[in-house]
Amino acid sequence: MGKIVILGNEPDAYWVKQIGTECQFSKVVDLCAYDISAISKYLTDNISEDTESIVIDSDSITSTELCLTLALCTRLLISDLKRASLSGITIVSSLGIDSLLGYNPYSMLLGTAGFNVTSVEDSLYSINSNRAISYSEYVYEVIGRIKVLPGSGRHSIANEWGAGVLYSIVSGHKKEWKTGKVTLYALYSYAAALQVSEVESIVLGGPNAQTFNDKIALNASCKCLLIDDEARKGWDSALEAMLPKSQIDVYDKEASDYEALPECLRKNIEKGEYDIIFLDLRMVGIKEDAQNNPSKLSGMKILKGIKKINKGIQVIMLTATNKSWNVKALLDAGANGYYMKESPEYRFSNSFSRENAHALLDTIRQCYDNRFLQDIYVDKETIKMNSQLSEDICKQLDISFNLICKATNEDDIAFAYIALEQIFEICSKSFISYRIDKNESHEKIAFFNKDRRVCLDCTQRNKVPLTFGSPLYLRVMAIYCQLFNGTSIRVDHLKELIRLRNDYMHMNNKNERTTLDSSRKSGITKANYQDLFNTMFDFLNVIE
């Protein structure tokens, strides 16, 4: 017989001493049957992988339910305990097997492989004869014979199951359990999804072991908000594991719409306190179980309220729906992404769960990169309040903003950039006209519309007049420096911003692509867009 671990409170009991030197005794005095987090930590701290037999001293523990919880959690914690989860489990009780009945789901263990109940007198024989179970017995003769239900109604199923699956994948079921974060249902949901080959990989620690150590985490620091009436089911823990360097505020009360959120929380949202908001689609519990119209769901109403404040706020929806029309409705309403909560009602493979978690991480990264859009939106709306701007400029600002919000690749970003730079062309046409100079019959000379002063090249020492063919950056600088006395925009910086646009246009022109200097074929980035917008903001602010 290999290593034996005894869980109890009487290490000096005579039958314990008779077991021998391979016996390890661990006290359980401070554990409560309902504290699954504490029990999980206790087991992972006190049971090593080389354990072959686990004995639970029911007489010294006194709480029958705690004894059964210890046994069930031992089976479910296979990712942590590995081979020890397959150990033979023996409960020593002077009250007999009848004392263990009526404690479902824990009592279901009585009919499973590798589980035995014995009296003190027969304890040595029972412990020695109770063997470890095989991988297939674990799947079919243990997990297949028990059933753990979620702690509340249907609304909680996707939350407890989904949060457990996501947390398991992100954290790898490591030992850093957090008080109040782990549920029996979450542990069961993980174990119930395993196939025989996966159990073998976990126990042997092979290359395909379900340890989920592929670092599904964003290392950047950001401030996030989780709005979910059942956030404490484990979603807060899962997101904390994915965002280990970030601050995550949690609102876990029911809310029918945006105005139902607390005033202090709404003020924080409106001030742009959060880089990313995670929002549950159903925020009033089981009251919405029968509601299938996405526009009438509480989360959708909150989403619309947030986007009405600022379309640049990054919102990721958490939803149990996998219906394409519901997802489309969310994206049409302004959601910047979504995560599909997994549920026991729909069986997913572990590979799908990993892909689902990676997709969420990609969405988080995208939203993190787009967090600057909050400020862009505020500045855009500030600019549009200037009554001196033309309607064309205001429309172009909106077009460009909508394009950058939806941009997912370099071309999308470039289109948004070009749409924004088009405002310079609009301004040039609005403030500068051209005429044929009397002394140079073949040259068109530029002048300002308002007072017909000659439009001068502000980069030249002698202030020479601009012509019809002068580069756009010179025309823009002339407007900025001469007509409006601008001072903060640098000529070389503006020239570089416009060059980026021209280079991109040339790259997409088959006739000119080969003539473009290859060292200047860099793509347009979101940072370039932000730079251009800030320059545009300074430029348009002088037009008052």
Buried (B, 14 or more C-beta within 10 A) or exposed (E): BEBBBBBBBBBEBEBBEEBEEEBBBBBBEEBEBEBBBBBBBBBBEBBBEEBBBBBBBBBBBEBBBBBBBBBBBBBBBBBBBBBBBBBBBBBBBEEEBEBBEEBEBBBBBBEBBBBBBBBBEEBBEBBBEBBBBBBEBBBEBBBBEBEBBBEBEBBBBBBBBBBBBBBBBBBBBBEEBBEBBBBBBBBBBBBBBBEBEBBBBBBEEEEEBBBBEEEBBBEEEBBBBBBBBBBBBBBBBBBBBBBEEBEBBBBBEBBBBBEBBEEEBBEBBEEBBBBBBBBBBBBBBEEBEEEEEBEEBBBBBBBBBBBEBBBBBBBBBBBBBEEEEBBEBBBEBBBBBBBBBBBBEEEBEBEEBBEBBEBBBEBBEBBBBBBBBBBBBEBBBEBBEEEEBBEBBBEBBBBBBEBBBEBEEBEBBBBBBBBBBBBBEBBBEBBBBBEEBEEEEEBBBBBBEEEEEBBBBBBEEEEEBBBEEBBBBBBBBBBBBBBBEBEEBEBEEBBEBBEBBBBBEBBEEEEEEEEBEEEEEEBBBBEBBBBBBBBBBBBBBBBE
